[in-house]
């Protein structure tokens, strides 16, 4: 696994990261498994800067940015294309800055001798064998909102830097500082479109640096990336096509490849094993990840795609449209914001259009939105805490529950009363946020991106370990996120037009064929999810049964999980997302028991 770490304190640290390589210019920072070309720096000693990852700054820009380091203008160090970790030293002040989507998260732990920081919470926990924190895992399973508990990490004694914040260490203090606005200054969709196009083009161009390029070619988001890359050279485009899906991704992909120069198209046929939950009998075949990784559930599908790429194309960088939905559109929960701001006519118009798409009524949607319109994040935390202190709810699909700032997933109802109570107490504390957004959409957008970023990092580990391929998700780059989320959710999510921001950005740019921009359909994997639930039910019963690590911690109980698996086997509506989360967390907990050695003894200190 790739990770970065550093020490701030005296010279008596007794550990070093195993196989770590010093970061140039930084006396006590190391990377592990990162290629040297992805670790770049400027300056040294009391004035130094380093970027780890895919960073679009050229060497001269890094050198010039030392002025920003001296001025402690930290946000300026996050404005280059790409996705990367920034380490900056100005005198005795050290800033460690992750990205906005959590692909480069930052954690820390402090003792009397100093502070260790790292992009791996597992590595910091391994310093003294700190166990996983059941309450933090309960929040992960029940709410799936990474920032809800603030600085709590998945391990006891390890703290987490929330997204949009940086870690600032001085001789007197260690803490987090917000560098990103809670909400962006609104930008009209038409005015923002050129900025979106430029940011996305730069993000793709950064990855087209001489490495072989492959790309998913399926929905509108991945097709946009593939076409942008094809403007710069040859692209091996792949489409997963399984007749059980009954979508039109393949038809659009074939037509696109026939129209766009430099796209060579390859179809990945579905097989009996390319379903959800396949291959979980042998967890040793999955790479260790630092967080529960949703892609372990779909690993067989991802491997089939990557097998096709490496079978016809040298291993290089693979572009995925992950997070395109999160930044280019918006869930209908923004209706609550329109109601809160008394934009009743606009709320009614949008509700009517959303209702037609969902085969329901506008009044039903507005009734679902009204409770969230009357609440804020603090109130929602208190409300969720109250729900957790009451008996579990009967299951109904999440789409039928009221919209909420902190919606409890079905997994919350699978936990023991003790765990539910501890999570409720944690939410009581979280109900005093220092800088909460006023709009529900701003909060959910950031939480969705943080979750997607962590999952994409897990997919990247899967691709590197099994195929030597670098997965790139340009929609998760800082500048792409900023450009897209500056457009209000009610404009991005306008129901009468599919992804209007993308259409406005590329409608006249001659990047995408007109028939692609006119597309209004989207594929889905529900058929493969249900097939996997049926075909691998026995494996899932073993994973989530009496020997489950989640069950041992009270994070699930046997009866409701067994009932949900029975529903799935019978083809009945099922809490798919909740099962997905639970399986990923169970796999992660089991992998922790066989995790690699993260550290080695600092022999210089040991023999001194």
N, C-alpha and C positions, 0 to 999 in steps of 0.2 A: 504494500500500500504506500502511496505517496503521502508524505507529511513534512511539515516544517516545524521547527521548535527553536526556542532560545531561552537564555538565562539572563536575568538582571539581578545583580547583587555582587557579593564578594567573589574572590577567586576560588573559594573552597567547595564548589559544586562537585559532588562525588559520582555523577553519572554523565554519560554521553549517549546520544542516540545511536543505536546500533547501525552500522554502515552509513553513518551521517557524513555529509560533506560540508565543510565550513562555507558560509555565505561570504563571498568576497566583500571586503570592506566592513564586515560586521564581526566583531571580536568573538561574540558568544551567540551565534545563530547558525543553525545547520539545516540542511535539507536531506531527505532520505528518498531515494528512488526517483528524484526529479532529474531529467536530462540537464547537463550543464548549460545548454543553449536557452533553457527556460528559467535560468537564474541569472539575473543581470543586475549590475549595481553601479553606483557612482559615489565618489568621495570615500572617506574612511575616518576612523577615529570619532571625534566629537561631531562631525558633520557627514552623515552617510545616508544613503538611500538604496534600497534593493527592491526589486519586483520579482516575484516567483509565480510562474504560470505563463499564460498567453497574454503578453503585454505588448501593445502596439507602439509604445514609445521607442524611438530610435535612441542610440547612445547619447547623441547631442542633447536630446530633450531631457533625458535623465540627468545629465550634467547640469543643464540649465535649471532643473527643478530643485537643485540644492538650495536655491534662493527661497523657494517656498518652504523647504524643510527648516531653514534658518528662521523664517518668519512664522513657522508653525501653522502654516496654511494647509492643514491636512487634507481637506476635501479636494484641493487642486491636484493631489497625488492620485486621485481616483478617476480622473477624467479621460484617460487614454482608452483607445479601443481595446477590447479583450476582456479577459476574466483572470484576475491575479490577486495575490496577496502583496501588500506593501509594508515594508519595514523601514522606519525612518528614525534617525537619531539626531537630535539637536542639543548639543551639550550633554547634560545629564538627563534629558527627557527622551524617552523611547515611545514611539507610537507604532502600534501594530494594527493594520487596517485590512479587514476582510472585504469581500465584495457584497453587493446588495442582495444577492440571491443565495448566499450561504454555500456556494461551491468552495469557498476558502474561509471556513468558519474560524473563529479565534476563541481559545479557552485559556484559562490561567489558574494557577494555584500558588499560594504564598505561604512561606514559613518564616521563621526568625532570621534565616540566612539570606533570603531573597525570593525571587519569583521566577517560576518556570511558566512559559507560555507556549502554546502549540496550536496547530490546526487539527490535532487529534485529541479528543477528550479521552479516548481509550489509553493513549500513551501516557497522559498525565495521571490517570487513575492507576496505571501499572507501576508508577513510582513507589507506591507503598501498598498496592493491592486494594485500593478503594473500591467498594462494591458498587454495582448499579443502584440507582436511587429509585425505589418502587413508586414514589409519588410523582417523580418526573416522568417515569415510564407510563404511569396512569394518565398523566396529562397528554402525553404523546398519543396514547391509544384512544382516549375519550374525546379529545378536542382537535388534535392534529393541527394546532396553531403554535409553531415553534417559539414565538416571542411572548406567549401568554404568561409564562412564569418568569419572565425577565431573565435574570442571570443564573437561574437554576440550570444545571446541565444534567445529563443522564447519569452522572456519577456523583456520589458524595465527595465532598471536599474539592471538587473541580467546578469552577465558575465559567459561565458562558457570556460572550459578548453578544448582545442582541443585534439583529440586523439593523443597518443604518447607524451603528455606533462603532467606535474604535476603542482599543485598549490603550490607555495612557499610563505610563509608569514613570514616576519621579522618585528621588530619594525619600520623599515624605509620604507618597501615596501611590496606590494602585487602584484604578477604577475605569469606568467606561464613560465616554463622552460622545454625544450624538454629533455626527457630521453631516447627516442627510436630513432635509426637512421632513417633518411629520407628514405634511401634505404638500404637493407641488402647486405652484401658481398655475391656475387653469389656463390652458392654451386651446384655442379653437382647432377643431380637427383639420380643417383645410390649411390653416396656417402652420400647424405642426407637421403636416404630411412630408414636406421636404426634409425636415430634420430627421424624421423617422427613416426615410429612404437613405439619407446619408449615413446615419448611424448603423443601419443594418448592412449597407454596402461595405462600410469600413470593417465591420465585424467579420463578414465573410471573407473580404479581401485579406485580412490579417492571417487567416488560416490557409489561404492559397499561396504559400510561401515556397513552393518547390516540392513539397511533399505530394505523393499521390492523393487525390481527393475522391472520396465517395460520398454519397448522400442518399438519404431516404427520398423516395419520390412517391408520395401518397396524397396527403391532404394539401390544402392551400399553403399552409405554413412551410412544410418541408419542400414543396415545389418551388416556392419563392427562393429559398436558400440554394436549391440545386441550380436554378436558372441564374442566380447571381454568380455562383461559382463557375458556371459554364461560360460566362463572359470572360473569364480569366484563363481558361484552359480546359482540358479533358476532365470529365466527371463520370465516374461509374455510378449510375443511379439504380437503386434497388427498390422493388415494391414487393411487400409480403402479400401474397394473394391466396386466400383460402376460400373455397366455395361456400364454406359455412358462414362467412361474413356477409355475403350478399350485399356488398357495397360496390361503388363504381370507381374505386381508387385505381384499379388496374387499367380500366378503359381510359381514364384521364392521363395516366402515366404513359401509356403507349402513344397516345396522341401527342403529348407534350414532347416526348423524346424524338418523335418523328418531325417535330416542328423546330426545336431549339438545337442549334449546332453545338457540338462538343458533349452532348449527353448520350452516353451509351447505356442502354436500358437492360436490366436483368430482373427476371421474375423469380421470386422465392416462393415455391409452391408449399402449401400447407401439408402436413403429414399428421398421422394419429398422435404424434408426440408433441406437435407444436400447439399446445394448449396451456392454459394457466396451470400452475402447480406441478408441472411435469419435472421430474428429476430431483425432487426433494427427499428421495430415499437416501441419497448420499450427499450430505452437506459439505463434505470435504472437497467436492468438485466446485464449490462456490468460493470465490475470493472473500477474505475477511474485509468487512467495511467498518467504518468508524461509527455508523449509525444504522438503525434498521432501514433496510433498503427495499423499496417497493418492487424493484426489478428482479428480485429473487423469484417472485411469483411468475414472471413472464420470461425467465431466463432462457427457456428452450426456444421461444420465438426470436429473441434477440440473437441467440447463437446461430440460428438458421440464417438470419440476415447477414451476420458477420462471416459465416462460413462461405456464403455466396460471394461476398466482397473479396475475401482473401483467395478464393478459388479462381478468380478471374482478374485479380488486380493486386498489385503489391500493397502491403500494409502501409497505411498512411493516416490521414485524418478523415473522420466520417462525420458529416454534418447531419444533425437531427433537428427537427422542428419543435422539440420539447419546449414548453412554456409559451408557444405562440398563442394559444388560446388565452392564456393568463394576461398577456400584455396587449393583445390586439382586440379583444372583446371584453365582455364583462357579464357576470351572472345577473339574473334579474333582481337580486337583492338590492341593487341600486335604487329600486323603486322606493325603498324605505327612506333613502336620502331625499328623494324628490318630495315625499310626503312631509318629512321633517322640515324642509325648506319651504313648505306651503306652495309648491309648484303642482297644484292639484290637477290642473288641466293637462300638463305634460305627463304626470303620473298616470292619469286615466288613459291618455292616448297610447303610452307605452304598454300599459297593462293589457289593453285590448289586443295589441299586436303580439305580445308574448303569449297571451291566452290562446290565440289562434294557433300558434306554433305548438303549444302544449296540450291542445284539445281540452281546455278547461275554460273557466270564465274569468273575465277581468276582475270581477268582485272577489272571487276566490283568491286571486293573486294579491290584491290589495289588502284583503283581510290577513293574509299570511305576512305581509310586509308591515302592517300597522304596529305590532308590538316592538319591532326593532326601531321603528321611527320614533317611538316614545322613550327609547332607552339610549344610554351611552355605554362605553366599554366597561366602566366601573359598575354601573347598574347591572349589566349583563353578567359580569363575573359573580356578583352577589346572587343573581337569580339562578345561575347554573349551580352555585354552591347549595342553594336551597333545594334544588331538584335532586342533587346527589344525596342529601340527607333524608329524602323520602324514599319509599320503596321503588324498585326499578319499574319502568314503564312498559306496557305491552308494546311489542314492536310494530311500527308502521314505517313505510318508506320515508327516507329523510325528506324527499321532495314534498311530502304531505304535511310536514311539521311547519310551525311558524318560522319565518326567517329570523335569524338571531346573530348577534355579534359573536357569541361563543356557543355555537350549536353542539349539543352533546350527541355523539355518535352512538350507535347501538352497543359498541364495546363498553360504554359507561355502564350499561345495564347488565353486563356480564361479570362485573367485579364484585368482590365480597363487600359487605357493609363497612368493614374496617377500612379498606382501601378507599372506598367512596367517601368515607368521612375524612380521611387524611387529605384527599384531593380537594374536598370542599373547604377545608381549613386553608389549604394553599391558595385557593381561589379567593378566599376572604382577604388574604394579604395582597394578592394581585389586583384586587379591586381598588387600589390606590395608585393608579399609573401616573407617572410624572408628566408625560407628554403624549397623551392619547389623541388620536385624530378625532375630528368631529364627524366625519363621514364614515359610514359602514363600509363603503366600497374601498376607501383608502386603506382601512385595516385589513379587509379580506384579501385585497390585491397583494399586499406585502406578505401576508401569511401564506398564501398560495405559492408565491415565488420562493419563499424560504423552504417550504416543503419540497417543491419541485427541484430546487437547487441541490438539496441533500440527496434526493433520489437520483438525480442525474450524475452526481459524483459517484454513487454506487454503480450505476451503469458503466461509467468510465472505468472503474476498477475491473468490472467484468470483461470489458472489451480489451483492456490492456493485458490482463492476466491470461486470457484464453487465445487472443488473436494478435496482440501487439498493435492494436489500432487505437488511435487517439480519438475519443468522442468529443465533438465540439457542439455546444448549444448556443448559437449566437443570440437567440432571444433572451438569454439570461445575462448578457453583458450589461455592465453598468449603464453605458450611454444609451443602449437600446431601451432598457427599462425606463430611464429618465425621459426619453423622448416620447415613449408610448403612454406612460402613466400620467404625464402632464395633461393629456387629453381626458376630460371628465368621463366617468364611466357611462353616463347616459348617452354620450356621443359614440363611444367605442362599442357600446352594446345595443345601439339602435336596432330594433328587431326587424325593421322593414328592409334592411340591407345587410348581407352577410359580410362581416369584417370590413366595415366601411373605411377604417383607418388604413388598412392594407391597400384597399382599392384606390383610395385617394393618393396614397404614397406612390403607387406604381402604375396607376391608370394610364399615364402618358409617358412612361419612362422606357418603353420598348424592352423591358426585361422579361415580362411574362406574356405569353400568348393571350389574346383577348378572351378566348373560351375558358381559360383558367380563372381569370379575374371574374368572369360571369358565373362561376360555379357557386352553388348554394348548398351543396350536400357535403356530408362529413361521414367518414367511416367510423365504425365502433367495433369493440371486441367482445361484446356481451356474449355472443355465441360461444366463443372460445373460453370465456370465463366459466359459463355454465357447464360446458363439456369437461373442463378440467375439474370442476367441483364434483361432477358425477364420476369421472374415471379415476380420480385420485382420492376418493373419499376415505379409503382406508388409511392412506398415508396421512391425511389431514387429521383423522381421528387419533392416530398415534402421536402426531406432533402436538395436538391441542388436548390430549387426553390426560390420564392420571400422571404420566411422567413429564407433563409440560412444565417448563420453567416458569411460564406465566402463571399457571395454576398454583405452583408452589408459593409464589409471591402474592397470591390473592388477586392477580390482575385479570384472571378469567375464572369462571366456574363451569363445571362440566355440563350441567343440564341445559342452559340456554345455548351453548355452543353446539351441543349434540343436536338440539332441536333445529338450529339453523342449518347444520349440515344435512339433516334429513329433508328439510325443505328444498335445499339445493338439489339433492339427489332425485327428488320428485319433480323437479322443474318448476317449482313454485317461486314467486318473488322472494328474494333473499337479500340480506344486508351484505352485499358483495364488498363494499368498501371496508366495512368493519372486519370481515374475515380476512381481507387482503392485509389490513394493518396488523391484525393479530398474528398471522402467519409470518410476516416479515419480522415482527418483534421477537417471535419465538425462535426463528432461525438465528437472529442476531445474538440472542442470549446464549444459545447453544454454541455458537462460534466463539463467544468470549471465553468459554472454557478451554478452547484449544488455540487461543490467540498466539501470535508469534512473540518472541522476545523483543521488546521495544528498546531496551536500554542495555548498555554495557558499563562496566566499572571504569571510571576515569582513573587510569593507573597513575597519572602524574600526581593526583591528590592522594591516592591510596598509598603510595610509596613515600610521600613527602614526610 
